Amino acid sequence: MLEIDGSYGEGGGQLLRLAVALSAITGIDVRIRNIRARRSNPGLAPQHLAGVRAVGKLCAARITGLNLRSQLIMFEPAALRGGAYHFDIGTAGSITLVLQALIPVMLSAPAPCKVWITGGTDIRQAPAADYLCAVLVWLIRRLGAQLHARVLRRGYYPRGGGEIEVAVQPARLVPRAFDRLDPAGSIHGIVHVANLPEHVALRMERAACERLAALGLQVSIERQLLGHDAAVGTGGAIVCWAECGQTVLGAARVAERGVRAEALGEAVGVELMADLATGAGLDVHAADQLLVFLALAGGGSFSVRSLSLHARTAIWLIEQFLPVTFEVVESAGLAHVSVTART
């Protein structure tokens, strides 16, 4: 049984989710201790419980210690399997964070797999639903994955109630280099509000467009006004992404009480322009997420303007489960990350 210190590096929920995902994929039993030990509310929260249970379902795992606020679990996987599954986080916990654990496992299953997850679709400190669909899924499909995701219903803090569907067909992932060789051709986006006045969406959109206008590119942002039939509760988000030939870079912000709509739109514009200015092949958030898929492909590379502590923690963890080696070289304002198979 592999022993993992859950407080290592970033020491948050991502380490836990990735550890159980890699355990399911490799068949290696894992004992994870000190889970979120340095957080103000240490241990397992409802969304972490949901993520571990969901991965466990896909591999018929034996799990011990899976209780609210637990800081120690043991995860013993059996064989991976496909099929159709419904998972309910039970709170406004982030669906996209649960999918962070599930998608690598689904891609490794021997048969088609489809999941419906209920919870929060656009939650602070988690990838927004449209960022998942427009950026992360696009990048993973570049590795050869047959992966589709769609938002069936929006849900926000504190009520949740949103739903996302993800379907995967078995496919062998192939190495890719995500280094930006082509300039950005255009910028697209989605801004949505649910059960809120239209001017909230307009203000987010205008602020993002005003900031991005400096790039001299065509900016096209779709505006969605959602009612009670399409969303549970009130909320919103703005996501923009730049298409750059063989890669795509994105930025997102989720609406929150007390933060002006203009500040959200401007923040998206500033972040996307910063990534484009450096010539990076991936944005900072996508770099965190793509590491495990490159490792499963057995190789690949990318450049990013800053390699986060999340990413460095993921590298440390992945190398313990998979026969790959990562190399990070920082030069000219970029971090260049490559992964190769160990012989």
C-alpha positions in Angstrom: 0.0 0.0 0.0 1.4 3.4 -1.1 1.5 5.9 1.7 0.7 9.5 0.7 1.0 12.6 3.0 -2.0 14.7 2.1 -0.4 17.8 3.6 2.5 17.7 1.0 3.0 20.8 -1.2 -0.4 22.5 -1.9 -1.9 19.9 0.5 -5.5 20.5 -0.6 -8.4 18.6 -2.2 -6.7 18.3 -5.6 -4.0 16.0 -4.0 -6.7 13.7 -2.6 -8.7 13.6 -5.8 -5.7 12.9 -8.0 -4.3 10.2 -5.6 -7.5 8.2 -5.6 -7.8 8.6 -9.4 -4.3 7.3 -9.9 -5.0 4.5 -7.5 -8.0 3.4 -9.5 -6.1 3.6 -12.8 -3.0 1.7 -11.6 -4.6 -0.7 -9.2 -2.2 0.4 -6.4 -3.7 0.5 -2.9 -3.2 3.9 -1.3 -3.4 5.2 2.3 -3.8 9.0 2.4 -3.1 10.7 5.8 -3.1 14.4 6.9 -5.9 15.2 4.4 -6.2 19.0 4.1 -4.4 19.2 7.4 -3.3 22.8 7.1 -6.7 24.1 6.0 -8.9 26.1 8.4 -11.4 23.3 8.1 -9.2 20.2 7.8 -10.3 16.8 6.6 -13.0 15.7 4.1 -15.8 18.1 3.1 -18.9 16.8 1.3 -17.5 17.5 -2.2 -14.4 15.4 -1.3 -16.5 12.6 -0.1 -18.5 12.7 -3.3 -15.4 12.6 -5.4 -13.8 9.7 -3.6 -17.1 7.7 -3.7 -17.5 8.4 -7.4 -14.0 7.2 -8.3 -14.6 4.2 -6.0 -17.8 3.3 -7.9 -15.9 3.1 -11.2 -13.4 0.6 -9.8 -15.5 -1.2 -7.1 -13.0 0.1 -4.5 -12.9 -0.8 -0.8 -12.7 2.5 1.1 -12.2 2.9 4.8 -12.2 6.1 6.8 -14.5 7.9 4.3 -16.3 10.2 6.8 -17.0 13.9 7.1 -13.8 15.7 8.4 -11.8 12.5 8.3 -8.0 13.1 7.7 -7.2 9.5 6.9 -8.6 7.1 4.3 -7.5 3.9 2.7 -8.5 3.3 -0.9 -8.2 -0.3 -2.3 -9.4 -0.5 -6.0 -10.6 -3.5 -7.9 -10.9 -3.6 -11.7 -12.0 -0.5 -13.6 -15.3 -0.7 -15.4 -17.5 1.5 -17.7 -21.2 2.1 -17.4 -23.6 4.9 -16.6 -23.6 6.5 -13.2 -25.5 9.3 -11.3 -23.7 11.1 -8.5 -25.1 13.8 -6.3 -22.7 15.9 -4.2 -25.7 16.8 -2.0 -24.5 20.4 -1.6 -23.3 23.2 -3.8 -19.9 21.5 -3.9 -18.1 21.9 -7.3 -19.1 19.4 -10.0 -16.0 20.3 -12.0 -13.7 19.4 -9.1 -15.3 16.0 -8.8 -14.8 15.6 -12.6 -11.1 16.4 -11.9 -10.9 13.0 -10.4 -13.4 11.2 -12.5 -12.3 12.1 -16.1 -8.8 10.4 -16.0 -10.5 7.3 -14.5 -13.2 7.3 -17.2 -10.6 7.6 -19.9 -8.8 4.6 -18.5 -11.9 2.3 -18.3 -12.2 -0.6 -20.7 -15.7 0.3 -21.8 -17.7 3.5 -22.5 -18.6 5.5 -19.4 -21.2 8.2 -18.8 -21.8 10.2 -15.7 -24.4 12.7 -14.5 -23.3 14.8 -11.5 -25.5 17.1 -9.5 -24.1 20.0 -7.4 -22.6 23.4 -8.1 -21.6 24.2 -11.7 -20.1 27.6 -11.2 -18.4 27.8 -7.8 -15.6 30.1 -6.6 -12.1 28.5 -6.4 -13.1 25.8 -8.9 -13.2 25.7 -12.7 -16.4 27.3 -14.1 -18.5 24.9 -16.1 -17.9 26.7 -19.4 -14.1 26.7 -18.8 -14.4 22.9 -18.4 -16.3 22.5 -21.7 -14.5 25.1 -23.8 -10.9 24.8 -22.6 -10.2 21.7 -20.6 -12.3 19.2 -22.7 -10.8 20.8 -25.9 -7.3 20.2 -24.7 -7.9 16.7 -23.5 -9.5 15.8 -26.8 -6.2 17.0 -28.5 -4.6 14.0 -26.8 -6.9 11.7 -28.6 -9.7 11.4 -26.0 -13.2 10.8 -27.1 -14.7 13.1 -24.5 -17.9 15.1 -24.4 -19.3 17.4 -21.6 -22.4 19.5 -21.5 -24.2 21.6 -18.8 -27.8 20.4 -18.3 -28.7 22.8 -15.6 -26.8 25.5 -13.7 -26.4 25.5 -9.9 -24.7 27.9 -7.6 -23.7 28.4 -3.9 -25.4 27.8 -1.6 -28.2 25.7 -3.1 -26.4 23.7 -5.8 -28.8 21.7 -7.9 -26.9 22.1 -11.2 -26.1 19.1 -13.4 -23.3 18.3 -15.8 -23.2 15.2 -18.1 -19.9 13.7 -19.3 -19.5 10.9 -21.7 -16.3 9.0 -22.6 -15.4 6.4 -25.2 -12.3 4.2 -24.7 -9.3 5.7 -26.5 -5.6 5.6 -26.3 -4.1 8.9 -25.4 -1.2 10.2 -27.5 1.6 12.6 -26.6 1.3 16.2 -27.7 3.3 19.4 -27.3 1.2 22.4 -26.2 3.7 25.1 -27.2 2.1 28.2 -28.9 3.4 28.4 -32.4 0.5 30.3 -33.8 -0.8 33.8 -32.7 -4.3 34.1 -31.3 -6.8 34.2 -34.1 -9.9 35.2 -32.2 -11.3 35.3 -28.7 -14.6 33.7 -27.8 -16.5 33.7 -24.6 -19.7 33.0 -22.7 -21.2 35.2 -20.0 -24.3 34.0 -18.2 -26.5 35.1 -15.4 -29.3 33.2 -13.8 -32.3 34.8 -12.2 -30.5 38.2 -12.2 -31.0 41.3 -14.3 -29.6 41.4 -17.8 -27.4 44.4 -17.0 -25.2 42.2 -14.7 -24.2 40.1 -17.7 -23.8 43.2 -19.9 -21.4 44.8 -17.5 -19.2 41.7 -17.2 -19.2 41.4 -21.0 -18.3 45.1 -21.6 -15.6 45.2 -19.1 -13.9 42.1 -20.6 -14.3 43.4 -24.1 -12.8 46.8 -23.2 -9.8 45.1 -21.7 -9.3 42.6 -24.5 -9.7 45.3 -27.2 -6.0 46.2 -26.7 -5.2 42.9 -28.5 -6.7 44.0 -31.7 -8.5 40.7 -32.2 -12.1 39.9 -32.9 -13.9 39.2 -29.5 -17.2 37.3 -29.6 -18.9 36.7 -26.3 -22.2 34.9 -26.1 -24.7 36.2 -23.5 -27.0 33.8 -21.8 -29.9 34.9 -19.6 -31.2 31.9 -17.6 -34.4 31.5 -15.7 -35.7 29.0 -13.2 -36.1 26.3 -15.9 -32.4 26.3 -16.6 -30.8 27.2 -13.3 -31.3 26.6 -9.6 -30.7 29.8 -7.6 -29.0 33.0 -8.6 -25.5 33.3 -10.0 -23.4 33.8 -13.1 -20.0 33.6 -14.6 -17.8 34.8 -17.4 -15.4 32.7 -19.4 -13.2 33.8 -22.3 -10.8 31.8 -24.4 -8.3 32.5 -27.2 -7.9 30.0 -30.0 -4.2 29.7 -31.0 -3.9 27.0 -33.6 -3.0 23.9 -31.8 -3.9 25.1 -28.3 -6.4 27.3 -26.5 -6.0 29.5 -23.4 -8.8 30.5 -21.1 -9.8 32.6 -18.1 -12.9 32.6 -15.9 -14.5 34.4 -13.0 -17.7 33.4 -11.1 -20.1 36.1 -9.9 -20.1 36.6 -6.1 -22.0 38.8 -3.8 -20.3 42.1 -3.1 -18.0 42.0 -6.2 -18.9 44.4 -9.0 -19.7 42.8 -12.4 -17.1 45.1 -14.0 -14.4 43.8 -11.8 -15.1 40.2 -12.8 -15.1 41.0 -16.6 -11.9 43.0 -16.2 -10.2 40.3 -14.3 -10.9 37.8 -17.0 -9.5 40.2 -19.6 -6.3 40.9 -17.6 -5.6 37.2 -16.9 -6.1 36.1 -20.5 -3.9 39.0 -21.8 -1.2 38.1 -19.4 -1.1 34.5 -20.7 -1.1 35.7 -24.3 1.6 38.2 -23.7 4.1 35.6 -22.6 3.6 33.2 -25.5 2.5 30.4 -23.2 1.0 27.3 -24.6 -1.4 26.8 -21.7 -2.9 29.1 -19.1 -2.0 28.5 -15.5 -5.1 26.6 -14.6 -5.1 24.3 -17.6 -1.4 23.5 -16.8 -2.5 22.1 -13.4 -5.2 19.9 -15.0 -3.3 18.6 -18.0 -0.4 17.0 -16.2 -2.1 13.7 -15.5 -3.4 13.3 -19.0 0.1 13.9 -20.5 1.4 11.3 -18.0 -1.3 8.8 -19.1 -0.3 9.5 -22.7 3.3 8.6 -21.8 4.7 11.9 -22.9 4.2 15.5 -24.0 5.1 19.0 -23.1 3.8 22.5 -22.6 4.8 26.0 -21.7 3.1 28.2 -19.0 3.8 31.6 -17.6 3.9 30.3 -14.0 3.9 26.8 -12.7 1.6 26.8 -9.6 2.1 24.9 -6.4 -0.9 22.8 -7.4 1.0 21.7 -10.5 4.2 21.0 -8.6 2.3 18.9 -6.1 0.6 17.0 -8.9 4.0 16.2 -10.5 5.3 14.9 -7.2 2.3 12.6 -6.8 2.0 11.4 -10.4 5.6 10.2 -10.5 4.9 7.9 -7.5 2.1 6.1 -9.5 3.1 6.2 -13.1 6.4 5.3 -14.9 7.0 8.8 -16.1 9.4 11.6 -15.3 8.7 15.3 -15.4 11.2 18.0 -16.2 10.7 21.7 -15.5 12.9 24.3 -17.1 12.3 28.0 -16.5 13.6 30.5 -19.0 12.5 33.8 -20.7 9.5 34.3 -18.4 8.1 30.8 -19.0 8.1 27.4 -17.4 8.7 24.6 -19.9 7.3 21.3 -18.7 8.0 18.0 -20.3 7.0 14.4 -19.4 8.7 11.3 -20.7 8.2 7.6 -20.1 10.7 5.9 -17.8 12.4 2.9 -19.3 
